[in-house]
Amino acid sequence: MQILLVAGGDPDHWPDLSTGFDQVIGIDRGNLFLLRRGIVPDLAIGDFDSLNEAEKTEVFSQVAEVLTSPAEKDDTDTQLALVTAFERFPKAEVTLIGATGGRLDHLLANLWLGVEPRFLPFASQIQIADQGNTVSYLLPGNHQIVKAPSMNYLAFCCLTPVKKLTLKNVKYELSEIDFLQPTSLASNEFLTGAAEVSFSEGIIAVIQSRDI
């Protein structure tokens, strides 16, 4: 199952949505952006503090299921949406859009979702995407990374300390290197075929990107 989560970031940064999704979950203002593009979410979730009364009416009158959270809470609306998605569909692949291109605190909160213990069992099922980037998460082990269409660059962002990181079949290779603090290994590139990644401890965000 493919689930699309749409946060409230600028729709001009959204990736192409021609790929079909089985469920669409709107997060706060993301619901309004979806409706105004002719897409009715299956579920709306959030505190909706970014909407005025007329906009709330527009969302609440069109979306069949609405889950309203208090404005003052421990989780962000995006975290609540991700929790709900995996509670209902634990084997789903989840793509989060509208999560980049705006406030830096929101960007960092969203990037570090993959590090949260409650989301670790689903880390390989989460992707963050926008017009020029895709972000996926790796846990320790051996992995092959396939080049996404139209993306030119490849980065490995160590979100935690990482041990014995090895990169093969990329422009800049590594062999069993330890990183003691969060580090972004940017501007690498694919060679022919899949990139090979292995490490023994830590969590890595793989970022494929292109210039826009």
N, C-alpha and C positions, 0 to 999 in steps of 0.2 A: 504494500500500500504506500502511496505517495501523498504526503500531507504538506500543504503550503501554509506557513505562518507569516502573516503580514503585519509588521510593526508600523509605527507612525512616521518613519523617516520619509524624506522627499521622494515621491514616486519617479522623479526624473532620474534617480539612481537605480531604479528597479531593473533587473535583468529581463530578457525576453520571457514572456509567460506563455509561449505557444505550446509548451509541453503540458499535457493534461495532468491534473491532480485529482485524487479521489476525495479529498477533503480540503476545504479552505477555512482557516481560522483567522479571523481578523482580530488585531490587538489594538484596543483603544482607537486612536485616530486612523489607524490602518483600515478600519471598517469603512470609514467615509471615503477614503481614497479608492477602495475596491468598488463600492457602490457607484461612484461617479465614473468608473470605467466599465460599468455594466456587469460586474462580477458580484454576485450575492454570496457572502460567506455562509458556510454551514453553521458556524458558531462565532459569536462575538464575545470577547472577553476583555475585562479591564475595569478601571475605575472611572473612565470616560471623563476625566477632569480636563482633558484637552479639547472637549467639544462644548459648544454653547447649547442652549436648550433646543433650538431648532435643529441643530445637527444631531443631537441625541434622539430626537423624535424621528429624524430621517433614518437613523440606524435601527432603532428599536422597532420601528414599524415594518421593516423589511427583512430583518434577520430572524429566522425561526427560533433560534436558541440564543439567549444572552446570559452570560454569567458576569455579574457585577461584583467587584471587589471594593473594599474601603480604600479611600485615597491614602490613608496612613497605614502602612503594612510593611512587613519585613521583606516580602518578595516584590520584584518588579512585575509589571503586567506581562512582560515577555517570559519571565521565569514561570509565572502561573500558567501561561499558555503552553509552554513546553511540558510542564508537569501534567497538565490535562491531556495533551496529545499522547503522551506515553502511558498514562493511566488507561486511556481508552484503546489505544492501538500500540501495544508494546513492541511490535515487530516492524513498525512503519519506518520509512525513510522520511525525515523531516527536513524541509528546506525553509530557512528563515530569510525573509527579505525585509526591506525597510528598516534595517538594523544598523546601517552605516550611513556616512555622509552628512551627519548632523553633529550633535554634541559629542565631545570626546568622552565624557563620563559614560554616556550611553554606549558608545562604541566599545569601550573597554569592558563594561559590564557584560555586553553581549559576547565579546571575544572570549572571555573567561568562563562562559557557561560550560564549556567542555571540561573544565577542571573541577566543577562541583561534584562532590561524592555521589549525590543522588542521580546525576546525569552520566557518570562514568560508565555504567552498564550499557548506555545507549550512545556512547561517544561516536562510534563508527557510523551511526545512523543519522548524525546531525550535519547539516551543511548550511553555511551562511553564504548568501550570494548577493551581488549587486551587478551593475552594468560592466564593471571592469575587474571583478574579483570573485573567486570562490574560496571558501575556507572549509576545510574538513579536519578531523581530529584523528590522531594516531595514539594508541597505547603501546606499551613495550611488545616487541616481537619483530617479525619480518614482514615487510609490506612491499607491494608494487603499486606505483602511482602512475595512472594513465593520463596522458595529456588531454586536458579539456579543449574542445574546439575553440579556436580564436584566441586562446590564452598563450602569451609568449614567455612569461617568466614564472619561476618556481621558487618559493621560499619555504624555509623550515623555521618556524617560530617556536622555540623551546619555552613553553609556558611555565615550566617548573625546571629545577635542575634535571639534567639528562645525562645518563651514563652510556658510554660506548656507542655513540652515534656513528653509524657508517652510512655513507651515501655513495651509490654506484650508478653508473650509466647516466650521469649528469655532467654538466660542463665543469663544475667544481666538486671534486670528490673528497670524501673524508673517510678515515679508517679508525674506528673505535675511539672517538674523541669525547671527553667529558666536558659538560658545561655546568658550572657551579651556580649560575644565576640565570633568570630568564634572558634569553638572547634571540634576536631575529637574524637568521642567516638569509639575507635577501639577495635578489637578483641572480639566482642560479637559473639554469636553463636545461630543458630536456635535450637528450641526444636522440638517436633512433630507438624506438621502442619505449617500454615502461621504465621509469626510474625505480631504483631499488633502495629501500630504507630499512635499517634495523637499529634497534637500541634496546638496552636491558632495563632501564628505569626512566620514569618521567612521563610527561605528556607533551605532545608536539602538535601544533596547528600547521597544516600544510596549506599554503596560500598560492593559488595560481592566479596570475594577473596579466593585464595588458594595459598599454597606454591608451587613453581615451582622447 
